[in-house]
Amino acid sequence: MAQYYIAKNNQQLGPFEVNQLLANGLTPDTLVWCAGMSGWEAAKNVPELAGLFVAQQPQQPQQPQQPQYNQGYQQPAYQQPQYQQPQYQQPQYQQPQYQQQPAYMAGAYQQPMGGGASRQKVDMFMMANKDNFPPEKIPYIQERLAMVDDNTINSISMLSFKNPTTALLLSIFAGGLGIDRFYIGDTGLGIGKLLTAGGCCVWAIIDIFLIMGATREKNYEMLAPYI
């Protein structure tokens, strides 16, 4: 039977069996995750959990039938109840205690034990290659890598990513020959720069400012099919 983790009050709890989720505060909008799911989903969108909330719906109370009075029965006189004004007590305000934002919401996703690649392999890969990818995609890459298995991590580690600094140096010293574009796999642009002498040097100068970003994008395109 699948075991689910739940995100509650900015904390990751679990794992729980299906019959334990309601007792631990599960609601239709609570985010849940289990092995085999591609990401966190609201509980109401998970087919296995949707039935829990149908069972919780209260039954519509049956309206009592109005008694049939015998002929000659006199309805008792209505007496207005005496209303007592409740005594209002002002609630005592308690300042909320702010808890540290969980790792999976901050970008550095921590995979629950029992599924996905080992955290050590993910950390080693990111330490060695974090400068090879666009900075804005680093949190997403970390999250996705934590969900793949060890075999996939091993395959990714064998990919030959291009170094943006090396591409920059090639662009500075040999950009007019298109070697920087050949280096990152842009063969068509490399041939174009070679035949035009770097676009009469204008193209070569512009590429000095663009080549590092282009290298990181090429590396991300190489990584994307695995995550």
HELIX and SHEET records of a PDB file:
HELIX    1   1 VAL A   18  GLN A   20  5                                   3    
HELIX    2   2 LEU A   22  ASN A   24  5                                   3    
HELIX    3   3 ALA A   43  ASN A   45  5                                   3    
HELIX    4   4 PRO A   47  GLN A   56  1                                  10    
HELIX    5   5 ALA A  103  ALA A  106  1                                   4    
HELIX    6   6 ARG A  119  ASN A  129  1                                  11    
HELIX    7   7 LYS A  130  ASN A  132  5                                   3    
HELIX    8   8 PRO A  135  LYS A  137  5                                   3    
HELIX    9   9 ILE A  138  LEU A  145  1                                   8    
HELIX   10  10 ASP A  150  SER A  157  1                                   8    
HELIX   11  11 PRO A  164  ALA A  174  1                                  11    
HELIX   12  12 GLY A  175  LEU A  177  5                                   3    
HELIX   13  13 ILE A  179  ILE A  184  1                                   6    
HELIX   14  14 THR A  187  LEU A  195  1                                   9    
HELIX   15  15 ALA A  197  CYS A  200  1                                   4    
HELIX   16  16 VAL A  202  LEU A  223  1                                  22    
HELIX   17  17 ALA A  224  TYR A  226  5                                   3    
SHEET    1   A 4 GLN A  11  PHE A  16  0                                        
SHEET    2   A 4 TYR A   4  LYS A   8 -1                                        
SHEET    3   A 4 LEU A  31  TRP A  33 -1                                        
SHEET    4   A 4 GLU A  41  ALA A  42 -1                                        
END                                                                             
